[in-house]
């Protein structure tokens, strides 16, 4: 899996737009999840990445998560889906530790 660059133009699929309307998520909220995720995992579909951010944190805990699944192309980032999960998920297939460190270092620079 390649290192995830921070800034790329976004392309919204019709599925992602429909899910955003259903879950009442705006484009700004999706961008915030993409730019500062709490967890990054491999997506369910081939060559996709899923990022999660808690909807709100109270007393160090959260009860909802916002997930975004995307696929990068050379020129843009295709947002495939976005959803609100009404609970707390367990880490599934987290990306390798060295990729996570590289991503965090990239974000810090």
N, C-alpha and C positions, 0 to 999 in steps of 0.2 A: 504494500500500500504506500503510495507516495506521500511525502510531507504535504500537509494541507496549507496552501498559501492563505494569508489573512484576507486580502482584498481582491475580489473579482466581481465583475458585473453579474447580477443575478438574473436568471431566466426562470419565470414561474410557470410550471405546467398547469393545465386546467384542473387537474386533480388536486394540486396543492392549493390553488385558489378556492376550490370548493370546500376543502377541509378547513382552510383558514376562516371562511365564512361560517361554517358549521360550528367550529370551536371558538369563534369570536376572537381570532388572533389577527393582529395587524401586521403589515410588512415590517414596521419598526421593531416589533417584538421578535419576529423571526430573525431579523438582522442581529439583534442583541444576543439571541441564542447562538447564532453562528460565530459571533465575534468573541464571546466569553462563555463557553460551555462549561458546565460542571463535570460532565463526563462525555467521552468520545468513544464510540464503539463502531464495529463493522456493521454496515447495514444488512438488512435481510436480503435485498436484491444484490446481484453480483456487481462488484465495483462501486458500491455506494458506502457512504459514511452517515452514521446517525449521531446527532449531538443532542444532549439533554441539559436543561437548566430548570431548577425548581421554579414553580410559578410564584411563590412567595415563601419566605423563611420567617418563622416566628419562634422565638425561644430556641434557636438552633435546629429546628425541625421543619419539615415541609410535608404537605399532604397531597400536592399535585405537582406533576412534572410536565414540561413542554418539550416535545421532541420534534426535531427537524431531520429529514432524510434528504440527502443531496448526492449528486454525482458531478464530478468536475470534468469539463472538457477543456481543450487548450485555451479557449478564449473566454469562457463564462462558467458560472456555477449553476447547474440545473437543480432547482428546488423541486424535488419529486413529491414530497408529502410533509405535512406538519400536523401534529395532533397534541391534544391535552390528555394526559394519563391521570385518572383520578386515584392516585395512590403513589407508593414508592416502589420502584422497580429494583431488583437486584442486578448487579453488573452481570452482563451476559458474556459477550465476546469482546472484552476490552482489547484495544490495540496494544501491541507490544510496548513494554515500558520504555524502550529507547525511542520509539516513535513519539510517545507521549512527551518525553523530555525534550525532544527536538522541537515539537510543536510549541511547548511552553516557552522554550528559549526564543523561538521565532516571534511569539507574541510579545515577549518582553523587550525585544529590540525595536 
